[in-house]
Structures are given as C-alpha cells and as structure tokens.
Amino acid sequence: MSYGTVYPLWREAAGAEWARYVRHPFVEGLGDGTLPRAAFLHYLVQDYIFLVHFSRAWALAVTKAGTIGEMRSCTGVTKALIDEEMQLHVGICAEAGIDEATLFAAEERQENLAYTRFVLDAGHSGDFLDLLAALAPCVLGYGEIGARLAVEAGETPYAEWIATYGGEDTQALCAEVGALIDGAAARRLGPDPQASPRWEGLCRTFGMATRLEAGFWDMGLTP
C-alpha cells in the first residue's frame, strides 16, 4: 500500500528494518494461525497500554498542528484509536477473562515504554512533522500488514484482528493519514521534501520508530 507519496519514501529509507517489522514472525503467525494464544493475549494487553499513550500522542498532534484541517484529521485519528481500535482489544481480552480495568492497570513492559516515550518526545521536542514521522510506522504499518494478511491469510483464530486492520475503515484512515503527512510535508518542507535539510532527520525518526515496532513484536513473543 502506498498511502501517499512521503510515506513510501520514509519506508524505503528504513530499508531492511521495514521488512523486519511488517514480516516479523509474530505477524506471520497471525496470518497462518501458528501464533500461540498466550503470546497474542500478552501482546493485546501491552498494546492496549501502548494505545493509551499513542492516543495522547495524536492529541498532542492537535496542539502542534498548523491548520484547522490538520487539527481535524488528528482529532479523528485520536477518536478512532479510543473508540474503535482500543475496543477491539477490550472485546477480545474480555472473552479471555481480562476486563478493561485489568488492561489499564497492567504493568508496562520496557519495550512498550521505550517506544511510546520516544513518540511523545518526538512531539514535545519537535514540530508537527517530526511527530508524524514517529507516528507513521504504527498507523500505516498496521494498515499495510492488515491489507496483506486479509489477502494471504488462511484459516486462523486471528481473523478478527486481520479483518480490523485490513478492513475498509482502517484502510480509509490510513489513506487520510498518508494525505495528512503529504500536506504537512509540503507546507513545511516545500514541493521537494527530499531536498530539505530536515529530510534526513525525519527519516531517522521514522526508522527508529520502525525498529521499536519490531521490538514490540519481539516482546509479544516473550510473555
């Protein structure tokens, strides 16, 4: 999936780290059904905590935005995370006897803490585009993974997860975020973002977030 023009350039700059993230054994186990259920539930608990902080990061993006359109887009993503994506986790975990209060009170793993605080720091110390570069691997990477698994996956107990991220709502959200990034880059870097002296730093931010995403999958395999 392309999701605009800037995102594919960031993804290309991430090189092999991108493939390690989107083709991680955890991801492939979701697709073919071999991922242990305990690993999946452990991941969901940690990802619920992640999404709490990730929602805060998108809310921070509202304060960093430069236009009403940017503010509206970031508000929409924040709402989708809280009202839709987090509720997927709540529903699946409830079936396993884990209620939302337990999710919220769970101890945060250090891999989770490192990733979420990196994203928040990118937003606090940088501008709107710096924050988007840190946010993009999660939103758009999950969209890419979901779209692929929706086509490739066989019989798997993780069909609901795949249907969520490969479904129309998530794909539409990813397209909107891709357009948001393109517009933000054009407004702040000009018509040729790669010629900007900021480009290398943005690629580094995107690359670090990509590595932290792969580390999150690693964590998921070690309950």
Secondary structure, 3 states (H helix, E strand, C coil): CCCCCHHHHHHHHHCHHHHHHHCCHHHHHHHHCCCCHHHHHHHHHHHHHHHHHHHHHHHHHHHHCCCHHHHHHHHHHHHHHHHHHHHHHHHHHHHCCCCHHHHHHCCCCHHHHHHHHHHHHHHHHCCHHHHHHHHHHHHHHHHHHHHHHHHHCCCCCCHHHHHHHHCHHHHHHHHHHHHHHHHHHHHHHCCCHHHCCCHHHHHHHHHHHHHHHHHHHHHHCCC
